Amino acid sequence: MAKKEISSAVIKRLPRYYRYLGELLEEGIDRISSNELSERMRVTASQIRQDLNNFGGFGQQGYGYNVRYLHEEIAKILGIDTKHNMIIIGAGNLGLAIAKYANFGKRGFIIKALFDKNPELIGKKVGDIDILDMDMLESFIKENDIEIAALTIPKGDATAIAQEAVSYGVRAIWNFAHTDLRLPEYVTVENVHLSDSLMRLSYNIRWQEKDDING
């Protein structure tokens, strides 16, 4: 059977569903209706039902959604019901901050090492994670079944290093370098442009101010 095409907007909402359902579990809530979930997430109940129907629905009329079951099913859809080994290339401030974020491990993303070319950083640890020399990149990726590489390096180095990591077996790049990467189509790339987020924030502030004035 052919894989069903899911819109990028739906995929972007799935982590939010997972996060909110996790919060419901922490609160001891066993079931919830699409209307109740809508109030929490500020997404219409109709949108929630449409999104989840892409994957089978999961709800029962008159009952709503079993929170634990839906949480587990979304984890499977997102692929976080299994472990994903990852590395961080670039042990600067951003790379260190990512390495210290404990929730990645809880989500199944296991940071196995950081890599850098700065001799003053090589051999140090971030918690229990080693900072290794870039010369070890190939052997480490192959020996540790690394799927994901996070790039927290200057954009001038990003494409060459991403291509190198992919040639050693990395299947996905989490790209914080402010540049578009030229990689084979089979490689998944998630670009994170922090300045773009700030510019969108600035846009919303500006036009909210205009609405307030005109209103």
C-alpha positions in Angstrom: 0.0 0.0 0.0 1.3 3.4 -0.9 2.4 5.7 1.9 -0.2 8.4 2.5 1.1 12.0 2.0 0.7 14.0 5.2 0.8 17.8 5.0 3.8 19.6 6.7 1.3 21.6 8.9 -0.1 18.4 10.4 3.4 17.0 11.0 4.4 20.3 12.8 1.4 19.9 15.1 2.1 16.3 16.1 4.8 17.2 18.7 2.4 19.7 20.3 -0.2 16.9 20.6 2.4 14.7 22.2 3.5 17.4 24.6 0.0 18.3 25.7 -1.0 14.7 26.1 2.1 14.1 28.3 1.0 17.0 30.5 -2.5 15.4 30.8 -0.9 12.2 31.9 1.1 14.0 34.6 -2.1 15.5 35.8 -3.7 12.1 36.1 -6.3 12.6 33.3 -7.3 9.4 31.6 -9.5 10.6 28.8 -10.3 13.9 27.0 -12.6 15.0 24.3 -11.5 16.9 21.2 -13.3 20.0 22.5 -11.4 19.9 25.8 -8.1 19.3 24.0 -9.0 22.2 21.7 -9.4 24.6 24.7 -5.9 23.7 25.9 -4.1 23.8 22.6 -6.0 26.6 20.9 -6.5 24.5 17.9 -10.1 23.9 16.8 -11.7 20.5 17.7 -12.4 20.0 14.0 -8.7 20.5 13.2 -7.7 18.0 15.9 -10.1 15.4 14.5 -8.9 16.0 11.0 -5.2 15.7 12.0 -5.7 12.5 13.9 -7.9 11.0 11.2 -4.8 11.0 9.0 -3.5 8.2 11.2 -6.6 6.3 12.0 -8.6 8.7 14.3 -8.0 7.0 17.7 -11.2 8.5 19.3 -14.5 6.9 20.2 -17.8 8.8 19.8 -19.2 9.7 23.3 -15.9 8.8 25.0 -13.2 11.0 23.4 -9.6 10.0 23.5 -7.8 7.6 25.8 -4.9 9.9 26.8 -2.2 7.2 27.4 -3.1 5.3 24.3 -3.1 8.4 22.1 0.2 9.6 23.6 1.8 6.2 22.8 0.4 6.1 19.3 1.7 9.6 18.5 5.0 8.6 19.8 5.0 5.7 17.3 4.0 8.1 14.5 6.8 10.4 15.4 9.3 7.6 15.7 10.2 8.4 19.3 9.1 5.0 20.7 12.6 3.9 19.8 16.1 5.3 20.6 17.9 7.5 18.1 21.6 7.9 18.5 22.9 11.4 17.7 26.0 13.6 17.8 26.5 17.3 18.0 29.1 18.8 15.7 30.3 22.1 17.2 30.9 22.4 21.0 30.4 26.1 21.2 27.7 27.7 23.4 24.8 26.4 21.4 26.2 22.9 21.1 26.8 22.8 24.8 23.3 24.1 25.6 21.8 21.3 23.5 23.9 18.7 25.1 22.8 19.8 28.5 19.1 19.7 27.7 17.8 16.6 29.6 14.5 16.2 27.7 16.1 14.9 24.6 17.0 11.7 26.3 13.4 11.4 27.6 12.2 11.7 24.0 14.5 8.9 22.8 17.3 11.1 21.3 20.5 9.9 22.9 23.5 12.3 22.5 26.5 10.0 22.2 29.2 12.7 21.8 30.1 16.2 20.7 32.8 17.0 18.1 35.0 20.0 17.7 38.4 21.0 16.2 39.4 23.3 19.1 42.2 21.5 21.0 41.2 23.4 24.2 37.8 21.6 24.1 38.8 18.1 23.0 38.9 15.7 25.9 36.5 17.6 28.1 33.1 16.4 29.1 29.6 17.9 29.2 28.0 15.8 31.9 28.9 12.3 30.8 29.2 13.2 27.1 32.7 13.4 25.7 34.0 16.2 23.4 35.9 14.4 20.7 38.3 15.4 17.9 36.8 15.8 14.4 39.4 13.2 13.2 37.3 10.6 15.1 34.1 11.4 13.3 34.1 8.6 10.8 34.9 5.8 13.2 32.6 7.0 15.9 29.6 7.3 13.5 30.1 3.8 12.1 30.8 2.2 15.5 27.9 3.8 17.3 25.1 3.6 14.7 24.7 7.3 14.6 21.5 8.4 12.8 21.3 12.1 13.5 24.0 14.9 13.5 23.2 18.3 14.9 25.2 21.0 13.3 26.0 24.0 15.6 28.9 25.3 13.5 29.6 28.4 11.2 27.7 28.2 8.0 30.9 28.3 5.9 31.8 24.8 7.3 28.3 23.3 7.4 27.8 21.9 3.9 31.2 20.1 3.8 30.8 18.7 7.3 27.2 17.6 6.7 28.3 15.8 3.5 31.1 14.1 5.4 28.8 12.9 8.1 26.3 11.6 5.6 29.0 9.7 3.8 29.8 7.9 7.0 26.1 6.8 7.5 24.2 9.7 9.1 20.6 9.7 7.9 19.4 13.1 9.2 20.8 16.5 9.9 19.5 18.9 12.5 20.9 22.1 11.0 21.5 25.2 13.2 24.0 26.7 10.7 22.3 29.6 8.9 22.6 28.1 5.4 20.8 25.7 3.1 22.6 22.3 2.8 23.1 20.5 -0.5 22.6 16.8 0.4 21.2 13.7 -1.2 17.4 13.5 -1.3 17.4 10.5 1.0 18.8 12.6 3.8 16.3 14.3 6.1 17.2 17.9 7.0 15.5 20.0 9.7 16.6 23.6 9.5 16.5 25.7 12.7 17.0 29.4 11.9 16.8 31.2 15.3 16.9 34.7 13.7 13.9 33.8 11.5 11.9 33.0 14.6 12.8 36.4 16.0 11.8 38.2 12.8 8.4 36.4 12.8 8.1 37.6 16.4 9.0 41.1 15.4 6.4 41.0 12.5 3.6 39.9 14.9 4.5 42.6 17.4 4.5 45.3 14.7 1.2 44.3 13.3 -0.4 43.8 16.7 0.6 47.3 17.5 -1.0 48.6 14.3 -4.2 46.6 15.1 -4.3 48.2 18.5 -3.9 51.7 17.1 -6.5 51.2 14.4 -8.8 49.4 16.7 
